[in-house]
Amino acid sequence: MIERSDDGDIAVLRLAHGPVNAMDLELCESLIAQFHSLVTDPARAVVLIGSGSSFSAGVDLRRFLDGGADYVKRFLPALAGCFQAAFELTTPVVAAVNGHAIAGGCVLAATADVTLMTDGKGRIGVPEIKVGVPFPRIALEVLRYAVGEVAARRLVLGARTYPPTEAKALGLVDDLVEGDDLLARAVQAARELAEQAPADTFAATKTQLRREALERTARYADDDATAIQLWSSRATDGWTARYLESITRR
């Protein structure tokens, strides 16, 4: 599900999970394991990239609907856990968004220190509220950290997806890159982050910058219990099923 192929001292992690790298229980658990292993890894920086035409199209809604409440109780903590493991990693991280990055895929990209995106047909955004479900708390904090309070509110409540040029203007991505150059540019950006300061100084600074977001995540942990309750309701009340049908008919 996660393919690793290092470029020298840069760890390159590629999501390789089905045609659109949809986020299910197994992918989230694999991401958690990968990010936790990087805490003690000798790699100086990390590049996270997708495969095919998508970085990640977000949560696997069919799996969610099939699994129901029992699946939700396992999946939501894993989804929050993969966002948190990525966000807490003190090593430099660059997201190379090679195509669509929707909902959870957008949040995962936003956990990075630098986010690059292919200047193509891919879209990025967080339409989760249209699905009928809230994000776990850590996802909101990641977005707030990435783009600021006002932009995060507009992203979440507006529930749109954006083409690359608009995403850059919003601050969701830092720069746009031609598709063939994306991985090389991402590795270069990761190496520049790693070389600009001693590793312990970078780690301490990154921790300082992200501390308040992580403290709020812990303080409002009850939000995740509410999320589990609402996701469980959406698994059976027809809202998410109708949303899925509407987007697959397009």
Secondary structure as GFF3:
##gff-version 3
##sequence-region A 1 250
A	DSSP	beta_strand	2	4	.	.	.	ID=ss1
A	DSSP	beta_strand	10	15	.	.	.	ID=ss2
A	DSSP	alpha_helix	25	37	.	.	.	ID=ss3
A	DSSP	three_ten_helix	38	40	.	.	.	ID=ss4
A	DSSP	beta_strand	45	49	.	.	.	ID=ss5
A	DSSP	beta_strand	54	56	.	.	.	ID=ss6
A	DSSP	alpha_helix	61	88	.	.	.	ID=ss7
A	DSSP	beta_strand	93	97	.	.	.	ID=ss8
A	DSSP	beta_strand	100	102	.	.	.	ID=ss9
A	DSSP	alpha_helix	104	110	.	.	.	ID=ss10
A	DSSP	beta_strand	114	118	.	.	.	ID=ss11
A	DSSP	beta_strand	124	125	.	.	.	ID=ss12
A	DSSP	alpha_helix	128	131	.	.	.	ID=ss13
A	DSSP	alpha_helix	137	147	.	.	.	ID=ss14
A	DSSP	alpha_helix	149	158	.	.	.	ID=ss15
A	DSSP	beta_strand	161	162	.	.	.	ID=ss16
A	DSSP	alpha_helix	164	170	.	.	.	ID=ss17
A	DSSP	beta_strand	175	177	.	.	.	ID=ss18
A	DSSP	three_ten_helix	179	181	.	.	.	ID=ss19
A	DSSP	alpha_helix	182	195	.	.	.	ID=ss20
A	DSSP	alpha_helix	199	219	.	.	.	ID=ss21
A	DSSP	alpha_helix	222	234	.	.	.	ID=ss22
A	DSSP	alpha_helix	239	248	.	.	.	ID=ss23
###
